[in-house]
Amino acid sequence: MSMQGRHKTGQALMHAILVVVAIYTLAPLVFLIFNSFKSNNEIVDSPVSAPSSWSFQYIISAAQQIHFFRAIWITFVITIISVLLLVMVSSLAAWVMVRSKSILGTVLYLGFTAAMLIPFQSLMYPLLDLFEKIGLKNIPGLIFMYGGFGLSMSVFLYHGFIKSVPQSLEEAAIIDGANIFQMFFKVVFPLLKGTTVTVIVLNGMWIWNDYLLPFLVIGNSNGVKTLTLELYFAKLTSGQYGNPWELIFPAVLVTIIPIVILYIFLQKYIVAGVAEGAVKM
């Protein structure tokens, strides 16, 4: 076989593999969409087939049962404040560690990096006990927890990229009369756009979809539940005699739609941002 023939065969094989991977990846989403438009009996009888009629009644009913608009507002507030806290604190912390060029800065950075390896389960009970004693088992406490647990990865990403930012830019800003905050937010921070978007998307997806921390911190508080908690407790109250599939599938669908839209618009920044933070170290 000629070189050109082998090249075409390799390309065809690669395309076939990519098609299989794409089908494998998209199959759960298609399965979710199909079953979001079916009744409970139709889901049980033919779970993998398309719905006989595309009615939005199940999605509307599910949105009402999980108090969608109230829950999405609470989840949105928690996610936005937590992500803003993470971006501000981690970018400033990483910048100070890089520019300090001291043993303390290196030790702190290694500490943040090592913290990524500590499983949450090992800290769960003592941390919750501490937060209960100081009165932080509420939304502010939940935001504070997210800020703490997301800090290590965010600092790691920022630290790697800030090393590639020329220090001469900061020195020029100082000569022009900028103070330390002006120097960071007007000179350094705009250069961190790719890494910042990556930190926002990765932490935003985690916080938006998280179930464990909201369940442990705010639990079954009346009127104060995230989307994942509303989905869980709606299932409990509706599924005494089996799984209410006509609630679960459409509720999951409306829950993931906002974060999927965010991911679609910002996906091009994710790989680039991770590469910037990981390679330029």
N, C-alpha and C positions, 0 to 999 in steps of 0.2 A: 504493500500500500504506500502511495506517495505521501510526502510530508503534508501536502494540502488536504489529502483525504483523511489522514490521521487527525489533522486539526479540526476538520468539519465533524468527524466522529466524536472527538472530545467535546466540542461545543454542543452537539446534540445530546450527548450524555449529561453534560452539565445542566442544560436546560430541562431535561427530563427530571433530574434530581431536584432542581429548584421548584418545578411544578409540583412534585410530590410533597416537598417541604411546605410550600404555600398552602396546598390543600389540607395538609395535616394541621397547619397553624390556624387556618381560617375555619376549619370544621366545627370547633366548639362555638364560635361566634354565630355561624349559620344555624347550628342546632338551637342556640339560645333565641335567635330571631324567629325561627319557625315556631317554636313552642310558646313564644310570647303572644301569639295570635290564636291559640287553641284553648278549648275547654279542657277541664281536668280529664274527662273520659277520652277525648281525642288524643291527648298527650300520652295516656297510658296505652291506648290501642295502637297508635302509630307515631312513636316519638321522633322518628327520623324523616318522616315525610313532610311535605309542605302543607300548610293549613288549608282546609277546604274553603274557608272564606277569610279574607284579611280584615278582620274587625278590630277596631281600636278599643272596644269595650273592656277587654281584659287589662289593657295598659292603663286606661283611665281609672278602672276600679282599683288596680294595684297602687297607683299613685295616691289615691284617696286613703287607702288602708295604711300606707306607710307615712302618711302626712308629708307628702313629697316636698311641697314648697317650704314648709317650716323646717323640715330636716335638712333640705339642701342649703337653706340659709345658715343654719347652725354649722353644718359641715364646711360651708364656704368661709365663714368667719374664722373658724378654727384653723383651716388650711392656710388662708391668706396670712393671718397674724403669725402662725408658726413658721411659715416659709420666709416671711420678711425678717423675722427674728433670726432665723438660721443664716440668711444671706448677709445681713449686717454684721452679726457677731463673728461668723466664720471667716468672712473676707477680711475684716479688720484684724482678727487674731492671726490669720495666716500671713498677712502683710507684715505685722509686727515681728512674727517669728523669723520670717525671711530676712528682714532688714536689720534685725538686732545682731545677727552674726555672733551670738554668744552661746555658751554651753547651755544656759537656761532655755534659750529658744529651741535648741536642738532636742533637749530633754522633753520639753513640752510637746514638740511635734511628734516625737517617738511615743509619748504618752497618748496623744490623740490617735495615732495610727494603731497602737496596741489595743485601744478601747474598742475598735471595730471588731475585734475578735472575741469580745466578752458577750456571751449570750444574755438576752434580756431575762430569761427564766431564772438565771442565777441572782438577779437583783430584784426580781419582781416583788416578792413578799416583804423584804425589809424596806424597800422604797415606798410601797403602798402604805405600810405601817407608819413610816415617817410622815408622809403626806397627810395621812388621816390625823395625826397628832397636831400638825401645824395648820389644819383646816384648809388644805389644798386639794381635796378630792372633789374638784369641780372643774369647770371649763378653763379658768386661768391656770389651775394646776396641770390640766391635760396639755395645754399649750406649752407650759414650762417643761414638761416631760418630753414632748416632741422636740423642743429646742435642744434639750440635752442629748437625746439619743441620736439625733440627726447631725450633731455637730462634728463628730469624728470624720465621717465621710466627706462632709462639706469642706472642712479644713484641709483634708488630704487633697481634694481636687484643686482648691484655690492655691495651696502652697506650691504645688507642682508648676502651675502656670505663672505665678508671680515671680518665680525665679528667673523667668525669661524676660521680664519687663526691665528695660534699662534704667538703672538708678540715676542716670544723668537727667532723665525727664523730671524726676522729683527734685533734683538739685536746681534745675532751671526754674521750676515753680517756686522754690524757696527764694531764689534770687529776685524773682518778680514780685515777691512780697506775700506769697500765699502762706497761710498757717497750715498746721498739720492736717486738719480736716478738709480744707480746700484742696490741698495737695492730693489727698487720697481720693476724694469724691469727684474732683474735676479732672485729675490727671490719670490716676491709677485705675480707679473703678471702671471708667468707660472702656478700658482695654480688656476688661474681664468679661465682656458680654457673652462669649461662647460658654465659658465656665459657669457664669451666673445662670444662664438659661438651663444648663444641665442640672445644676443644683435645684433650681425651681421645679423642673419637670420630675426629677427622680424623687425628691422629697414630697412634692405635691401629690404624685401618684400614690406614694406610700401612705401619707396621712389621710388622703381621701378614701382609700380602700381599707384602712386599718379597722380591725374589729376588736382586737384584744385590749389595747390600752383604753379606748372609750368604755368598753364593758367593765373593766376593772376600776376605772376612775369615776365615771359618772353613772354607770349601771342603768337602772330602770327609773331614772328621775323623770317625773311627770313633766312633759313639755320640753325636755332637754335631752334630745337624742340625735346622734348622727344618723346618716342614711343607713349605714350597716347595722346599727342598733335597732332602728325602726324596722328594718327587714327581718332581723332576728326575732324581735318580740311580736311582730305581726304574724310570723310563721307559728310562733308558740300559741298565740290565741286563736289561730285559724286551723291548726292542724291536730286537734285532739284525736281525730279519728283517721289519721293518715296525713301524708304530705299534701298540702294544698298547692299543687303544681301550677294551677292557673293564676295563683298569686306570686309564687316564687319566681318563675321565669320572667314575666313582665316587670316585676319589681327589680330584679337584678338588671334588666335591660335599661330601665330608666335611671338606675343608680350609676351605671358605668358610662352613660352617654356623655356627660360633661367632661369627664377626664379623658375619654377617647377623643373628643373634639380637640381638647387642649394638646394632646399628644400628636394628633395629625398635623396641627399647625406648627408645632415646635420640634418635630422629630429630626429635622435636618441638623439641629444644633446639638443633639444629644451625643452622637458618636464623636463629633468634632470636639465637643467640650470635654468628654471623658479622655480623649486622646491628648488634648492640650494639658490636662491636669496630670496624666499618668506618664507621658513621655518626657515632658520638659522638666525633669526633676534633677 
